[in-house]
Every structure is written in C-alpha cells, then in structure tokens.
Amino acid sequence: MKLRSAALAGAALTLVSPVSAAAQSDNADPQLARLEQQLHHVQLQLADLKSAWPAGGATTNLENGRFAVASADGTFSLSLRSLIQFDTGYFSQGRGPAGSDLNSGSNFRRAQIGLVGIAWRDWSYNFTYDFGGNGVEKNGYIYNAYIQYNGFKPFGVRFGAFAPPAGVEDATGSADLIFLERPASADIARGIAGAPGREAVALFAQGDRYLVSVAYTGKKTTNAATFDSQEALVSRAAWLAVKSADFNWLLDANLSHVFKPADATAGSNSPNTFNFSNGPELAIDANKTVNTGAIDAKAITEWGLESAANYGPFYAQGGYFHYDVTRRAALPSPRFSGWYALATWSLSGESRRYDAGTASFRGLKPSHPLGTDGGVGAFEIAARYSHIDLDYRPLLATGGGGITGGVQDVWTLGLNWYPTAGLRFALDYDNLQVNHVGAPMSGISANAIAARTQISF
C-alpha cells in the first residue's frame, strides 16, 4: 500500500505541475483554473489517505532467536515460541521394597511449540502444545490455550487453559528453573488445583511491585473423563518488599481450596477421593516415591508461604506448604506438610532478574556470551534441601484413619551453564531418602546424577 500511495501521489503531481504552469501563463482561462483546483483537491485526498495508513507496515525481528511480527501501530503481534528440554540420568539405588527399580535413562521432559501475541491492542493470547512428559514422552497435550484482556490496567482477566498463579516456584517458568525439577512440596501444592493445562478463569491486579490473583479452576486438559469435574479456587498475593539495583526481596502467600472434588461415578452419591504423591525430583523416572493413595475427601485446602531474594550474584529462595483434607467419612481428617530451601551463586557475576509480570525471578543472562570476544557464558552453582511428609498417624491402621504416604528428603547440588541467551546445560546430583514409619522395608535410598540440554526462544 505504501508503494501504491507513492505512485498515486507522483501521478497527481505530474498532472498538476503542467496544469499549474499553464494557469500561471494564462490567468484569463477559467477552465484551466477550475482544473487546477480539482487536482489540488486530489492531492489533499491522497495526503489524507497516506497518513491514515500505518507508517512502515508490519515489522519482523528475530530477537534471541524468536521470530516475531507486529503491526507498526502495535495493535497486533505474533511470536513463535519453543522450549526443548532433553534429560538423561542414572540412579544408583540402595535400599528399596522388593521389585522397586528407579529408572535410569533419558526422555524429552518438555518439547513445546506455541504462538503468543497481542490482538486489538488490549487482548493477548497464548497457545502452546507440549509433546514432552515426566518419565515418558507424550502424544501432545494443551499446555496453554488462553486469551487475556488487559484494557483495565492494572487489572486483567484471563480465561482458558493455563497455570493459575500459585506461588513463587510455581510462577518460575520451566526454562528458568534452577534445578531440573521443582521441589516436591511446591509441586504437590501447585498440582492440587493449578499447574499448566488447568481450565480456569483468573482475575488479577499487577504492578511493578505486586501481584494479586484469584482463579476459579476446573479439570486439567489431560484429566480422564469424570462425571462432574473438580471445582476449586486458587489465590496468590506477592509483594516486592525491597527493590533496588543490587537487592530485591519478594514475599509471597498462596491459598488453594477444592470445594468440589471430581466425581468418579454417576449419581449424587459418587465417591470423591484425592491423593497426594510425588517422585524422586528427577523426571527421567515416573515412579511415585511418596504416595498417600486415594483418600476419601469432601474438600482439600492448601496454603503456602514463600520468599525469594537476590543480592548481586547471590540468590536464595524457600517456602513452606500445608495441606488439609476434610473427609466425608467419620474418620480424622488428615494433614500433611512440606518445605524447601535453596541458594545459588553466579560464578560469572550475573544476577537473577526480577520479573514483575510473574512476580518471580528469571534465569541468568550471560554478560559475555560464548562466541563474543573472551566470552564463555554464565556459570551458576546451586544447592537445595527438599522435605515432604505424607504420613498421618502412620501407626494407626488404615481403617482407623492412618495414612502412610512416606517422608521424603532430597539433597540436590547443581551446576548450570548458560553459553548464551536461550541455551542452557544443567548437571544435578541428588541424594534421595524415603522413610516409612513402622515399615522400614518400604523405604527407598538412592543417589542420582542427571543432565539437561535446553534451548528456548
């Protein structure tokens, strides 16, 4: 359209110039004067039409390897995103129940492809499909599929399938995780009524130093069919208490409440159950090393407190989570808990960046990427302790309300290398201990080492 505008304008000028000259040489000719006036109006109309068209047309770029196209006025945009994580690992298992075998091997933990962007200026969207999985690759499932309205800032609304805000570790993007997997306590908390692919509608308010959100959630896109889906509320409040160039300190609280567990059968008296479980915090193995089994449930409540801070190259984060189950049966209602603490140090001096959009911290961005003059990328060492207790009155028989889900402790040491933005190589060592009160033969011990190759854009 820009070329067409220029051509039309040039043609009009070509016509006007000789006519204008003729009119100046013969002011007595009224027909030439009228023709000059008409062509002058054409010029004005062409100028108005040209100014109404977006200057420069659509723009494209490949910043950090991500292809993006946007209209010149910012009304529309579209970006192609992808995340590939390939894991390989080895378990050296010690004690364990007969027949147990933690799997050594490899798998694509995440293999995502998606489209994100803006539409009509005030709307944003995200459609992401994932072909990876925990312990085994999948045929593909909806990871994100939502639209969001941003026209009443700082307020917004999002609806579709997504991970509703449920804490700091939950909000940390998969590409920015410090270790290969989230700690068990945070992973269980987010999975109760949140996590990716959760069908939901969320209302939120967001600023440079705060995020407040509440979401009504249902089933996950990967859930098996039920007769009535789970219904729950997920909420989060985050506040950046300290903000400076060198030091940022984040405080966070979350609360989830399932007020309607999914029905397993048809009818008003359908059994409603819920189970808490998690693995060895390495996703090359899909076994559940701690597992409560199905618990008769009327409602489930989870709450958690987390905090995170960066100070130059140093970063620390920790959280505590509590889980309550209200039974339908006349038995004591069980409660469980877990916590984690971690710390990292950037050997190359970079700092983890605070992201106001998610109220969490991003991974390192190399100051001197590999391939630049003297650049080797960014290096980071990390350590984490993770504890989860899924026992409730374990010495009681199951019929008396006792639950022997197990107590799991995991020590993890990690080394991360970021050669350049979008690339990451990670190496983790895990020491796993699972204990069962009164049933030592059911305990598990193992050492594991695992590596991840990651590309994201």
N, C-alpha and C positions, 0 to 999 in steps of 0.2 A: 504493500500500500504506500510505503514511503516513496518508492520509485515512481509509482503512478502519480502521486501528488506532485513530485518534482516535474514530471513530464507535462502534466496539465498546466502547472504554473508557468513552465517555459513556453508552452504553446501560446498561452494567453499573452505573455509579454511580447512574444514575436508578433502577434497580431496587433497589439496595442501600439507598439513603437512606431510603425509606419503611419498608422492612422493618426496618432498624436502629432507627428511631424506635419502631415498634410493639413491637419486642422490649424496648426500654428501658421502655416504658409497661406492659408485661405480662411480667415476668420469669418468670411461672409457666407460660407456654405453651411446652412443649418443641419443638413443630413449628416455631414461628417462630424459635427459637434454632438449630435444625438448618438451616433455610433461609438464615438469616443467615450461618452458617458455610460453606455451599456457595457462596453468592455471593461470599464473601470469597476462596475458592479461585479462582473465576473471575477476580476482579480480579488475583490474583497471576499467573495464567497469561497474562493479557493483557499485564501488565507485562513478563514474560519474553519474550513474542513480540515486543513493540515494541522491546525492547533488542537483539534479535537482528537486526532489520532495519537496513540501513545508514542512518545519520542523514543526512537531506538528499537522498538519492537521487543520481542522476548529476549531474555538473556540466559546464557547457559554457563556453567562452570563445573570444574572437577576438583573442588577444594577437598583435600585429604582423601582423594580417590572417589568421592561420592558424586555421581552425576546428578545435577540439579538444573531445572529450568524454571524460570519465573517470568511473569509479565512485568513490563517496565514499571507499571504503577503499583506493583506489589499485591495486586488483587488475587492472583492465582500463583501457586508454585507447586512443584512436584519434585521429589527427591527419591532416588533409588538407594535403599539401604540393605546391608547384608552383614551377617555375623556368622563366622565359621569357627568352631572350636573342636579340635581333634585331640582326644585324650588317649594316653596309653599308660598302663601302670602294672605294678606287681605287688601281690600280697604275700607276705611271709607269715603264715598263720601259726599261732601257738596252740593254746587250748581252745576247745570248742565242742559243742554237742556232736554226737555221732551223726555222720552224714553231712555235716556243715562244711562248706567249701566257699570261701570268698573268692570271687572270680578275678583272675589276672587276665589282662587282655587290652583291648582298645575299642573305642567307639567314637562316633561323632556326637559330642554332648549337645551341641547346638549347630544347626545348619539352616539359618534363617535368610529369607529373602522378603523384602517388603517395599511398599510405597508409602511415603509420608508427605504431607504438604499442607497448603492453605487454599481455601476456596472462598470466593466472595469476601475476601479480606478478614471477616470476623469468624470464619469457620476453619477448623483444622481437622485433619484426618490421619489415620494410620491403619494400614492393612499389612500384616506380617504373617507369613506362614513359616512353620518350623518343621524340619524333617529329622532333627536330632532327637536324642532321648537319654534317659537315665538307664545305663546298662545295655541298651539296645536302641538302634535307630528305628524311627517310626515312618509310617507311610505319609506323614504330613498332617498337621492339625493347625487350627486357627490359634495363633499366639496373641495377636492383637487384631481387632477389627472394630474401630470406633470412630465416631465423629465428636467434635467438641466445639462448643460455642464460647467465644472469647469477647463478645461485644459489650460486656458489662464489667470490665476490669475494675477492681482486682478479682471479681467473681467470675466463675466459669462453671460450665456443666459438661459432663462427658457421659456418653452412653454407648453401649455396645459390649464388646468383649475385651477385657484388659485387666491389669493388676491394680486394684484399688489401693491407694496409699495406706500402708500398714506398718510403717516404721523405717528406720534408717537403713538397716541391712536389706530390707525388702525393696526400698526405693533405689538402692545402688544397682545400676544397670549391670546386666550379665557380662558386658565387655569390661566393666570397671571393678569386678570383684577382685579382692586381694588374693584370696585362695581359690582353689578350683571349685569349691562348693561353699554354700552358706553354712554357718553353724546349725546344729540340729535344733536348738531351741528356737531360733528365728525362723527356720524353715518350717517347723511344725506350726508356729504361730501364724505365718502368712498363709499356710495351706488350709486352715480351718474354714475361712470364708473369703479368701483372696487368692493371690497368685495369678500368673498370666492365664489368659483364656477364660477368666471368670466373667460371666454375663452379669452386667451391673449398670447402674446409673449413679453418678457421683456428682455432688455439689462441692465446690471448694472456693476458698479465698487464698490468694497467693501474692506475696510481695517479696522484696529483696531480702527480708529477714524473717519471714514467717510463712507457714503453710498450715491451713486448717481445712480438713476434708471430712465428709461423711458420705458413705456409699451404701445403697441398698443392693445386695448381691443375691444371685441365684446359683444355678449349677455352673460347672465348668464345661467348656466345649468338648472336652474329652470324656466326660462322665457317661457311664452307661445309662440307659433309659431307666427312669423311675416313674412311679405313678403320680407323685407330686414332688416337685423339686424342692431342694433346701432353700430356705429364706433366712437372710441374715443382714446385720448392719456392721459395717467396718468403718472405724473413725481413726483419725490421726491429727495430732497437733504438734508442730515443730517450730522452734524459735531459735534463731541465731543470736545467742545472748551476747557474744563478743564478736566484733567484726573489725579487722584491721589488715594491713598488707601482709603481716607476718603471722598473725594468730587469729584463728576463728574457732569458736566454741558453740556447738549445736546441742540443744536439749530437745528431747522427743518423748511423746507418750502416745500409746495406741490402745484401742479397745475394740474388740470384736465380740458380737453376740449372735449366736444362731438361735433364733426363736422358733424355727420350724425345720427340724431335720428331714431329710428326704424320706419319702415313703418307699418301703421295699416291696409292698404288695398292694393290691387294690382294696378299697374299703376304708371305713373310718377307724378301724382298729388295727391298722397296719403297724408292724413293729418298726420302731425307729432306733437305729443304732449308730454309733460313731466310734471310730478307733483312732488312736494316736500312734504313729510309727515313724521311724526314720532309719537311714542306712549308715554306713561307716564314714560318711562325709567325703567319699570318693565315688563318683558316678559311673566308674567302669564296672561296678557291681551293683545290681539292683536289689540285693537282699535287704530285708529289714532287720537290722541287728537289735533294735528295741521295738517292741510292739505290744500294745495293750490288748489286742484283739477287739472284737466287737463289744461295745458297752451299750447296754440299754439306756437310751438318752431321750430326755424331754427337751433339754436346752443345753447349750455349750457357751461358756463365756471365757474369753482370753483377754488379758491385759499385759502390757509391757512398757518398760521404761528403758530408753537408750540415750547414750550421749556419745558425741564424737568431737574431736578437736585436731587441728593441725597447727604446728609451730615450726615454720621453716620446713626442713626435710623430715621432721618427725610427725607421725600421725598415730592417734590412739582412738579406740572405739570399744564400747562394751554395752551389754544390755541384760536385763532380767525379764523373764516371762513367766506368767502364772496361768494355769488352765483349770477350769472348773466344769464338771459335768453334773447336771441335775437329772437324776434318774426318774424314770416313770415307775419303776418297781419300788417296793418298800424295802430298800436297801440303802446303806450310807452312800451319799454322793461323793465320788472320788475327786481328788485334786492332784495336780502334778505341777512341776516347775522345771525351769532350766535357765542357764545363763552362759555368757561367753565374755571373753576379754581378749583384745588383740592390740598389737602395736607394730608399726612399720618404720623403717628408716631408709631414706633415699640416699644411696651411696654417691650418687652423682649430683646431689644438691637440689633437685626439683621438689616442689611441694604439691601435695594432692589438692586439687582446686575445688572450692565450694561451688555447687550448682544450685542456684536459687530455684530453678524450675522443678527440681525433685527434692529439694532440702536434703541433699546428701553430698558426698564428696566423689569427685571423678578420679580416674587413674592418672598416672604420671604422663606428662607430655614432654618428650626429650628436649632439652635446651640445645643440645648439639647432636642432631640425628646422625645415625650411621650413614656414611656417604658424603657428608659435608667435611670441610677441612678440619681434620683432627677429631671428628665426631665419632662416638661409639654408642650413642643412645643413652637411655636412663636405666639404672640398676637400683633394685629395691630388695631389702631383706625384711622378713616378716615372721611373727610368731603369734600363735593363738592357742588359748585353752577353751575347750567347749565341754559343757556338762549338761546332761539331761536326765531327769529322774522320772520314770514312768511306772514306778511302784506305788501302790496304795494299799496299806495294811497287808503287805505281801505274805505274812504268816497266817492270815485267815484263808479259809477255803473259798473258792470262787463263789459257792452258794451263799457265803456269808458276806460277800461284797469285796473280798480281797482281789487285787489285780497285780500280777507280776509281769509288768512290761519290761523291766530291766533298768539298770542305771548305767549310763554310758559316759565315759570320759575320753576325750581325744585331745592329744597334743599335736600341733601342726607347726612345722617350720617351712618357710617358703622363700624362694628366690625368683624374682621377676626381672625380665629384661625386655625393655621397650626399645627396639632398634630405631623406630621412627613412629610417628603418629599412625595408628591403625594396625600396627603389628605388635605382638606380644608373645614371648616364650616364658613359660612358668614351670617351675620344678618344686613339688611339695613332698615333704616327708611327714607321715602320720604314724602316731602310736595310739592304738585303739585298745580300750579295756571296757568290757561289758560284764557286769556282775548281776547275779540273781540271788536275792536273799533266800537262804534255805535250799537252793538248788545250784550248788557250785559247778556241777557238770554241765549246766546250761550256759555258763559264762563263755565269753569269747575274748581272746587276746590276739593281736596281730600288729605287725609293722608293715607299712606300705610306702612305696615311692611311686609317684605319678608325674607325668609331664603333660603340658598342654601347648599346642601350637594354635595361635589365634590370629585371625585377620578380621578387621571390622571397618566398615565405612558407611 
